[in-house]
Amino acid sequence: MRWESRCLDQVADFCLGKMLDEKKNRGEAFPYLANINVRWGEFDLKDLRLMRFESDEMERYGLKLGDIVMCEGGEPGRCAIWREQLPGMMIQKALHRIRPHDCLDYRFLYYSFLQMGKIGRFSEFLTGATIKHLPRQNLAKLEIAVPPLSLQLRIADILSSYDDLIENNRRRMGLLEEAARLLYQEWFVRLRFPGHEHTHITNGVPEGWGKCRVGNLGAVITGKTPSTKNLDNYGGTIPFVKTPDMHGNIFVTATETSLTEKGANTQPRKFIPKNTLLISCIGTIGVVSLTSVKSQFNQQINAVIPLEESYLYYCFFAFKDLKESMEAIGGGATMGNVSKTKFEGLEILKPTATLFREFHEYCCPIFDQTRNLQHQNQKLRAARDLLLPRLMSGEMAV
């Protein structure tokens, strides 16, 4: 049976968020989502910023359970379901809030968008030559399949079972990272490391420690993009990391873009090995991840190959703590630009070799578990994505 199709504005209410204007905005400060906080199927809720909203704006720009939050720019169409992860959450103008009518299950609508994103369905509705946007008037014309609600629920239940497992693994990864981060803060921020009771501290530097530059801890390499005019450079098996691949991931286990051997060999000096630190330095700066395999990366990222294996996990957390310093020298949080020279020159504490080794040994099993969970999630997404087109087209009976 062929499903009925209707334009989005017939089956959902939607609006853009509020324009950020510190001089004009009035009211009480609330956290808000910006474009960078929205990933496919999830939200990055770290480092949220605040905006003032007046009481009569709360309904228009606030989020409720089941709302779909979609990017208007950046990667237009990218979206996730709001599940009341934090109270009082609002949205900025770069985002659409989509609230389906009773005829649509919000999960089914999200999976409709996910399938459209995978096949490039949004492209015909975008405007802009270089920076793409999905304006409200075009979004309204998007055709949505509307099968019977009971069928929507069965399809959404099947696909959600995969995403529920992915979310459970994501929570476990968050707890693992938090355990390592707490020890890092205890030893290297509060300076309550083993033996601290008998260690003299001068100007915040314990005896036997020192201060050094980022460039003293490893080889710093700035990424580069192979020619996009030569299609033979792309579509291979070599991961090509961009900042969106790093968001929310301790390890980069999958990338949106990959290179062929030919493409990667046009810039052989840009290869980086497994367990290289990646730090975003242009655009959204201060995102830190680790490579899981031999990779290449673009010019918005600086990579650090540690001089000693024991530096790896200490640097992972120490580089995260450099975010504010990077924003200060880079000219802002969202459109910053920290050059390789500036990044290499950032100052950092350097503990003793013994503490490096002890912290590394503590972190190794934690990060190994995290890597395994990320690989599990990669397989779960692949399995879900095999079912997605068949379920959303009605090809597979449920």
N, C-alpha and C positions, 0 to 999 in steps of 0.2 A: 504494500500500500504506500502510495506517495504521500509524504508528509506535507502539511500546509506550511507555506513560508509567509512571513510577515515582516515588514520593516521594523527596525528596532524601536522607533518612537511609538509604535503601536502596542508594543509588549513590555515596555520599560520606561521609567522616568530617569532622566539623567541630567547632570549639570556639571560645570567646571568648578574647581575650587576657587579660593580667594586669592587675589593678587597680594603679594608680599610688598608692603610699603610701610617701613618703620615710622615714617613721619606722619602718615595719615591714619594708620590703624589705631583703633581705640578699643577699650574693653579689657577683659581678663585674658591672661596669657594661657594658651593651651598648646600641647604638642601637635605638630602637623606632619603629614606625609608629603614629601616632594617626589619628583620623578625618580631620583636615585634610590628611594626607599622601596620601590616596587619592582619585584622580580617576577618571573613567570611562576605563578602558584604560591608565592611566599612574599613576606615583607622583611626587609632589613630594618630592625627597630633600634639599632645602636646609633648613638649620637644624634638623636632627634632634636630639632630646633623648635623654638616657641614663636608663636604669632598671637597678636591680640585679636580677640573676637568679641563683638558686642552680643547682648542676649538675643536680639532678634536675628542674628546670623547663625546661631547654633544649629537650628534645624536644617538650614540650607547647606551648610558646609560640614556638618557632622556626619559621622559614620555609624551605621547600625549593623547588627548581625545579618549576614547575607548580602550586604552591598558588594558590588564588584568595583574595584578601583583600577582604572585603566590609564596608561600613559598617553597623553596627548601629543607629546614630542619625544625626542630621544629615540626610542624604539616604539613608535606608535602602535597601540594595540596590546602591548605587554600588560598583563593584568593578574590580579589575585583576588581571592575572596576574603573579605574582612570578617573575622570570627571573634571580634571583641577582645583582641589580644591585650589591649591597653584601654583604660577608660578615657573618655573625653577626647578621642582622636578626631582631628580635623584634616582637611585637605587643602593643598595649595593649587593655584590656577593651572599648573602644568598637568593636572590629573582630572579625569572624568570620574564622577561617582555614578554608577549605574545601579538602579534599584528595580528589579523585575516585578511585573504585575503577577497576580495570582495564577495566571495561565502558564507561568514559567517557573521551574525549579532553578534556584540560583546556581546550583552546582552544574546542572545541565547547560545553562547559559555560559558558565565559565568554560566548560569543555568545548562548547561551540566556538568560543573565541580562541581557545588553545589550538584547535584544529585549523581554524582560519589562519592563525599566525604561522603554523607549520607549512602551509601550502601557499603563503604569500597573498592571501585573500584581501588583506587590508590595503595593499599597495595601490589599487585603483581608486581608493578614497582619500589618499594622502595629497597634501599640497606642499609646495616648496621645492626649489631646485636642488639645494645642497642639504639644508636642515629640514627634515620631513616633519609634518604636523598632521594630526587627524582632527580637524575642526568639528564642532558639534553638529553643524548642519550636514556634514558628510556622514558622520557616525549615524545620524538618524536614518539614513537611507540603507544601511547595512541590512541585508535580508537574513532573517533567523528562521531556521526550521522549528516548527512547533508541533511535535507529535502529541498524542494524548498524555496527560500529566502522569498517569500511572506508568507509562512506558519511559518517560523522562526520569522518573524516580528509580526505575530498575537499572537504566543505563548509568545514571549518576552513582548508584550504589556500587556497581561493578568497578567503575573507574576510580571512585573514591577509596576503595579498599587498598589500591596501590598507593595512593597519596597519603592515606592514614599511616601506612607502614613507613613511608618516606619521612613523614612528620615525626613519628616516634624515634626514628634513627637520628633525625636532626636534633631532637631534644637531648638524646643521649650524647651526641657530639658536643652540644652546648655545655652539658654538665662536665664532660671530660676536659674541655678547654678551660672551664672555670676552675677546676681543681688545680690545673697547672698554673693558671694565672694567679691564683691566691698564693701559691708557694712563691712564685716570682715576686709578687708584691711584698711578701713577708721578708724574703731574703735581700732583695735588691732595691726596694723602695723604702720600706721601714727599717732596713738594715738589721733585721733580727735573724741573721744567718748563723749557722753552727759556729760556735766559738765567739760570737759577738760580745759576750760578757767580758772577755779578756782582750778585746781589740780596741786600740785607741783610734778615735775618729777625729779628723781635722778638716774643717770646712766641708763636711758632708762626705768626705772620702775616707773609708777605713784604711788602716795601715795595711800595706801590701797590695792595695788596689791602686788604680790609676784612672786617669781620664784619657780618652783617645777619640779619634775621628772615626766615622763610619767606614771610611776608606781603609782604616788600619785593621779592620776585622775581616775584610774579604775583598775580592775583585769585583768592582762595580762596572756593570755593562748597561748601556742604554739600548733599548730595542729598536727595531726598524721593520717597516712593512715592505715585503717584496712587491714588485710591480703588479698592480691590479689589472693592467691592460693585457697581460699575458695570462690567459685562463689556465694554461698548463701549470702555473705555479700553485694552484689551489685544488683542494679536493682529495688530498692524499691522506696519509696516516700520521703525519707529524703535527702534534698540537701547536696551534698558534694562539697565544694567550693575549686577550684584551681585558681591560679593566672589568667589564661586566662578568667575565668568566670568574673573576676573583671574589666578587661580592658574595658574602655569606659562606665562603668555602675556605677552610683551613688549607686543604690540598686542592689544587686544580686537577680534577680527574677527567674532566670533559670540557671541550672548547667548542664554541659556535663555528669557528673557522679552523681548517687544517691545511697544511702545506704538503705538496708533493716533494719528493727528494730533489727534483729539479728546482723547484721554487726555493726550498730551504738552502740549497747549495749556491744560490745567487748571493747569499750573505752568510758564509760559513762561520764567521766570527760571532754570529748571534746565537749559536747553539748554546744551551745551558743544560747542565745535567739534572738528574733527580735530586731533590732536597736543596734546590736553590731558592733563596728568598726573593719574592717579587714585591715591589712597593710601587703603588700608583703615584705618579709625580706630576701629571698633567690632567686637568679637568677635576675630577673628584680625587683629591690627593689623600694619602695616608692609609689606603687599603693595603693590607699585608696578607700574602698567601705563600704557600710552598708548592713547588712543582712535584708531581708524582712520577713523571717520566721525563726523558730527554725532550726538550721543547724549544720553540722560539717564541718571540713576544714582540709587541709593537712599541712605538716610540713614546707612548704615554707611561711606560713602565721602566723603572730601573731595577736591575737584578743584582743580587749580591751572592757570590759564590764564597761561602765561608772559608777562611784560611785553615781553620781547624774544625773537625766534625763536632766537637763539643761546644762550639759557638752557636750552633744552629738554633736551638729552642730558646736560648737566652736572647738571641737577636730577634727572634720572632716577636717576643713580647716587648723588648726594648724599642724596636722600630715602631710598634703600635703606639708606644708612649711618645714618639716624636711627631705625632699627627699635628698637634697645636703649633709646634715650632715650624713644621713644614708649611702650614697654612699661613703663618706670620711672614715667612720669607718668600712664599709663593704668590702672595697677593689675594688670598681668599680661599674659602672652603670648597666652592663648587667649580670655579674656573681658574684655580691656581696653576702655577707652573714653576716647579722646582727643578732646576737644571741638574745635570750630573755633578757638576762642580760644587754647587750649593749642597746637594745631598751628601756627597762624600765628606764635606767639611763639617757636618753636624756633629756636635760633641756628645759623647756617650760614656757612661761609667764602664770600666773594665775590671771585673772582679779577678780574684786569683784563679790560677789554672785548676786548683783543687775544687773550687766552687763551680767553675764551669763544668767540670766532669761530673760532680755530684748532681747538679741540676739536670744535666743531659741524661744521666742514667735514670733519674726519677721520671723524666718526661717521655723517654723512649716508648715504654709500653702504652702510655696514654695516647700518644700520637699514632702509634701503630694501630690501636683500636679505632681511632678516628678515621684513618685512611681506609681501613676495612669497611667501616660503616658507609663512607662516601662511595666506595665501589659497589656496595650493596644497593645504595640509592640509585646509582647509575644504571644498574641492571633492572631495578624496579621501574624506572622511567622508561627504559627501552621496552619492557614488556607492556607497560600501559600504552605506549605510543604505537605498538603494533595493533592493539585493539581499537585505539581511538578512531581512526578513519572508518573502520568497519561498523562500529557501533553508532557513530554520529551520522552515518549515511543510511542506516537502516539495513545495510547488507547482512549484518549478523542478527539473527533473531534472539531475543531475550525473553 
